[in-house]
Amino acid sequence: MIDAKHVVVTGCAGFIGSTMVDRLLEQGCRVTGVDNFSTGQERFLAGAFGHKNFRLANQDLLDLPALTAVFAGADTVVHFAANADVRFGTEHPRKDLEQNTIATYNVLEAMRANGIRRIAFSSTGSVYGEAEVVPTAENAPFPIQTSLYGASKLAGEGLIAAYCEGFGFRSYIFRFVSILGERYTHGHVFDFYRQLKNDPSRLKVLGNGQQRKSYLYVQDCIDAVLLAMDRAPEKVNIFNLGVDGYCQVNDSIGWICETLGVKPKLEYSGGGRGWIGDNPFIYLDTKKIRSLGWTPKYSIREGVVKTVEFLQNNEWVFGTRQ
């Protein structure tokens, strides 16, 4: 249980953000959720709306004066709002700058104006680019950045660390692998499910299907974040979050198809990566977060299956994402 009375959660209507809101309310925290609903879903906040300790601010993080007013009275910020569109980053490069880097700056300034000194931040394993060391630890040498998303998140990390040094903040920075589970509406399982829903006889796969990826179930992710915020003692705390392993894209396809009971013909686009900036091998070293006492409860396969089952029971989400 984290030592917080009033927490602001940005991106509160998103997949991971809404799950965090529910957990914080369960712990007795007062929660102010911030979201502009560009991708978030009000239905994910159904439980929170009925809770006396929840307040929603329909607010864009790029409006600093309004954001500063929203943050009044809080003692902790969980900053999960972001543009997570790695694949199409080169089509709208300003979006990563604005929604990831500038938005993070605004969050930090709103915190500073309100005397809030503690922040948890969702970064990404993409900051390691094509890592030279695998599994990749938090102190691994940083390569050249390969995606605008990763670069924008790394810039956010740098701003947060600088505010910790300059203004006495304490931060918890989490470099996630891809997260799976209930309320998931973005990523490969979503895309494959949508294809198979429309035509179960064929499946288009970017790359050669041999890309090696790691995934983490959303409740395991939230467990790790809350544990680190309770136990990590440093001024700047950086943690990789993932399972102890990885799978090939082809493995994930097999689990999805098995769960759906389909046997499509696989049509590969070819090559060792799916798009510009795609890292063909992601496997993070998680010894640091495990040293605090965290262990994921679910395997990658179980996370994939749980995600497919959620999509089967909530096909309305496909009408909300283009």
C-alpha positions in Angstrom: 0.0 0.0 0.0 1.5 3.4 -1.0 1.7 6.2 1.5 -0.6 8.7 -0.3 -3.9 10.3 0.5 -4.7 12.1 -2.8 -3.3 10.8 -6.1 -3.7 12.3 -9.5 -3.7 9.7 -12.3 -3.1 11.1 -15.8 -4.5 8.9 -18.6 -7.0 7.7 -16.1 -9.5 6.3 -18.7 -6.8 4.3 -20.5 -6.1 0.6 -20.3 -3.4 0.8 -17.6 -4.5 4.1 -16.0 -8.1 3.0 -15.3 -6.7 -0.2 -13.7 -4.5 1.9 -11.5 -7.5 4.1 -10.5 -9.4 1.0 -9.4 -6.5 -0.2 -7.3 -5.9 3.1 -5.6 -9.5 3.5 -4.7 -9.5 0.0 -3.3 -6.5 1.1 -1.1 -8.6 4.0 0.3 -6.9 6.8 -1.7 -8.7 9.9 -3.0 -8.1 9.9 -6.7 -8.4 12.7 -9.3 -8.3 11.3 -12.8 -7.2 13.3 -15.7 -8.0 12.4 -19.3 -8.9 14.1 -22.6 -10.5 10.9 -23.9 -8.5 11.0 -27.2 -8.1 7.2 -26.7 -9.4 6.6 -23.2 -12.9 5.1 -22.6 -15.4 6.3 -20.0 -16.7 2.7 -19.7 -13.3 1.7 -18.1 -14.1 4.1 -15.3 -17.6 2.7 -14.6 -16.5 1.4 -11.1 -14.7 4.6 -10.3 -17.7 6.9 -11.1 -19.7 5.3 -8.3 -16.9 5.9 -5.8 -17.1 8.8 -3.4 -13.3 9.3 -3.5 -13.0 9.7 -7.3 -13.2 12.9 -9.3 -12.7 13.2 -13.1 -11.1 16.1 -14.8 -11.7 16.0 -18.6 -8.5 17.9 -19.3 -5.7 18.1 -21.9 -2.2 18.0 -20.4 -1.1 20.7 -22.8 -3.2 23.3 -21.0 -0.8 24.1 -18.2 -2.9 26.7 -16.2 -5.9 24.4 -16.2 -3.8 21.4 -15.3 -2.2 23.3 -12.4 -5.7 24.0 -11.0 -6.6 20.3 -11.3 -3.6 19.2 -9.3 -4.4 21.3 -6.3 -4.5 19.4 -3.0 -2.8 16.2 -4.3 0.3 14.7 -2.8 1.3 12.1 -5.5 1.0 11.9 -9.3 0.9 8.8 -11.4 1.6 10.0 -14.9 0.4 7.3 -17.4 -1.0 9.6 -20.1 1.0 9.3 -23.4 0.8 8.7 -27.1 1.9 5.0 -27.3 1.7 4.7 -31.1 5.3 3.5 -31.9 4.4 2.0 -35.3 3.1 5.2 -36.9 5.4 7.7 -35.1 7.1 8.8 -38.3 3.7 9.9 -39.7 3.1 12.4 -37.0 6.4 13.2 -35.2 5.1 16.2 -33.4 2.5 14.0 -31.5 5.2 12.2 -29.5 6.9 15.5 -28.7 3.7 17.1 -27.5 1.9 14.2 -25.8 4.9 12.5 -24.2 7.6 15.1 -23.6 5.8 18.5 -23.4 2.9 16.9 -21.5 5.4 15.5 -19.0 7.0 18.9 -18.6 3.5 20.4 -17.9 2.8 17.7 -15.3 6.1 18.5 -13.5 5.3 22.2 -13.6 1.8 21.7 -12.2 3.3 19.6 -9.5 5.9 22.2 -8.6 3.2 24.9 -8.4 1.2 22.8 -6.0 4.1 21.5 -3.9 3.7 17.9 -5.0 7.0 16.1 -4.8 6.3 12.5 -5.8 5.7 11.1 -9.3 5.4 7.6 -10.9 6.0 7.6 -14.7 5.3 5.0 -17.3 8.3 4.9 -19.6 9.2 2.1 -21.9 11.7 -0.6 -22.8 11.8 1.1 -26.2 14.3 3.6 -24.7 17.0 0.8 -25.0 16.5 0.8 -28.8 18.3 -2.3 -30.2 20.0 -3.1 -27.0 23.6 -4.5 -27.1 23.0 -6.4 -23.8 20.2 -8.9 -23.5 18.5 -9.3 -21.1 18.8 -5.6 -20.7 19.3 -4.1 -17.3 18.5 -0.6 -16.2 22.2 0.4 -16.3 22.8 -1.1 -19.7 24.7 1.2 -22.2 22.2 3.3 -24.1 22.3 2.8 -27.9 21.1 5.2 -30.6 17.3 5.8 -30.3 15.3 3.9 -33.0 11.8 5.3 -32.4 10.3 8.7 -31.9 8.2 7.2 -29.1 11.3 5.9 -27.3 13.1 9.2 -27.7 10.2 11.2 -26.4 9.9 8.9 -23.3 13.6 9.1 -22.7 13.3 12.9 -22.8 10.5 12.7 -20.2 12.7 10.5 -18.0 15.5 13.2 -18.2 13.1 16.0 -17.3 11.8 14.0 -14.3 15.3 13.2 -13.0 16.3 16.9 -13.4 13.3 18.0 -11.4 14.2 15.5 -8.7 17.7 17.1 -8.5 16.5 20.7 -8.9 13.3 20.8 -6.9 13.5 17.9 -4.4 11.1 15.6 -6.2 11.1 11.8 -5.8 10.4 9.7 -8.9 9.6 6.1 -9.8 10.3 5.5 -13.5 9.0 2.3 -15.0 10.3 0.9 -18.3 7.5 -1.4 -19.4 7.5 -4.2 -21.9 4.2 -4.3 -23.7 1.3 -4.7 -21.2 -1.6 -7.2 -21.8 -4.9 -7.9 -20.1 -8.4 -6.6 -19.5 -9.2 -3.2 -21.1 -6.4 -3.7 -23.6 -7.2 -1.7 -26.8 -3.9 -1.2 -28.6 -1.2 -3.6 -29.8 -0.6 -6.9 -31.6 -3.3 -9.0 -29.9 -5.9 -6.3 -30.6 -4.8 -6.1 -34.2 -4.7 -9.8 -34.8 -8.0 -10.4 -33.1 -9.6 -7.7 -35.3 -8.2 -9.3 -38.5 -9.4 -12.7 -37.5 -12.8 -11.4 -36.5 -13.2 -10.0 -40.0 -11.7 -13.0 -41.8 -10.7 -16.1 -39.8 -9.1 -17.7 -42.8 -6.1 -15.5 -43.1 -3.8 -13.3 -41.0 -1.4 -10.6 -42.2 1.8 -10.5 -40.0 4.3 -7.7 -40.1 7.8 -9.0 -40.4 8.7 -12.7 -40.4 6.9 -13.6 -37.2 10.3 -14.5 -35.5 10.6 -11.2 -33.7 11.2 -11.9 -30.0 9.1 -9.9 -27.6 8.2 -9.8 -23.9 4.8 -9.0 -22.4 3.4 -8.4 -18.9 -0.1 -8.9 -17.5 -1.6 -5.6 -16.4 -2.4 -6.6 -12.8 1.2 -7.7 -12.4 2.3 -4.4 -13.7 0.2 -2.4 -11.2 1.5 -4.7 -8.4 5.0 -3.8 -9.3 4.4 0.0 -9.5 2.6 0.1 -6.2 5.3 -2.0 -4.5 8.1 0.2 -5.8 6.4 3.4 -4.7 6.1 1.9 -1.2 9.6 0.4 -0.9 12.1 2.1 -3.3 14.2 4.6 -1.4 16.2 6.6 -3.9 15.6 10.1 -5.2 15.3 8.7 -8.8 14.1 5.0 -8.9 14.2 3.3 -12.3 12.8 -0.1 -12.8 12.3 -2.5 -15.7 9.0 -4.3 -15.7 8.5 -7.6 -17.5 8.5 -11.3 -17.1 11.6 -13.5 -17.0 11.4 -14.5 -20.7 10.1 -13.7 -24.1 8.2 -15.3 -26.9 8.2 -15.1 -30.7 5.4 -13.3 -32.4 4.6 -16.7 -34.0 4.1 -18.1 -30.5 1.6 -15.4 -29.6 -0.2 -16.0 -32.9 -0.5 -19.7 -32.0 -2.0 -18.9 -28.6 -4.5 -16.4 -30.0 -5.6 -18.8 -32.8 -5.9 -21.7 -30.3 -8.1 -19.6 -28.0 -10.3 -18.5 -30.9 -10.4 -21.9 -32.5 -9.2 -20.8 -35.9 -6.4 -21.9 -38.2 -5.7 -19.0 -40.6 -3.1 -18.9 -43.4 -0.3 -16.6 -42.2 0.8 -14.0 -44.7 4.1 -12.4 -43.7 5.3 -9.0 -44.9 8.9 -10.2 -44.5 12.0 -8.9 -42.9 13.2 -9.0 -39.3 11.1 -6.1 -38.0 7.5 -5.0 -38.5 8.0 -1.3 -39.0 10.5 1.6 -38.7 11.7 1.6 -35.1 10.4 -1.9 -34.3 12.9 -3.6 -32.0 13.1 -7.3 -33.1 14.3 -8.5 -29.7 13.0 -7.1 -26.4 13.9 -8.9 -23.1 14.4 -6.8 -20.0 16.4 -7.8 -16.9 14.0 -7.5 -13.9 16.2 -8.4 -11.0 16.0 -4.9 -9.6 12.2 -4.8 -9.1 12.3 -8.5 -8.0 14.7 -7.6 -5.3 11.9 -5.6 -3.6 9.8 -8.7 -3.4 7.8 -8.6 -6.6 7.2 -11.6 -8.8 4.7 -11.7 -11.7 1.9 -14.1 -11.2 1.1 -14.7 -14.9 3.1 -15.9 -17.8 3.2 -14.3 -21.3 0.9 -17.0 -22.6 -1.6 -16.5 -19.8 -1.6 -12.8 -20.4 -2.3 -13.3 -24.1 -5.2 -15.7 -23.4 -6.7 -13.3 -20.8 -6.5 -10.5 -23.4 -8.2 -12.5 -26.1 -10.9 -13.5 -23.6 -11.5 -9.8 -22.7 -11.8 -8.9 -26.4 -14.3 -11.7 -26.9 -16.4 -10.4 -24.1 -16.0 -6.7 -25.0 -16.1 -6.4 -28.8 -17.5 -2.9 -28.4 -13.9 -1.7 -28.0 -13.3 -2.3 -31.8 -15.8 0.4 -32.5 -13.8 2.9 -30.5 -10.4 2.5 -32.2 -9.6 3.1 -35.8 
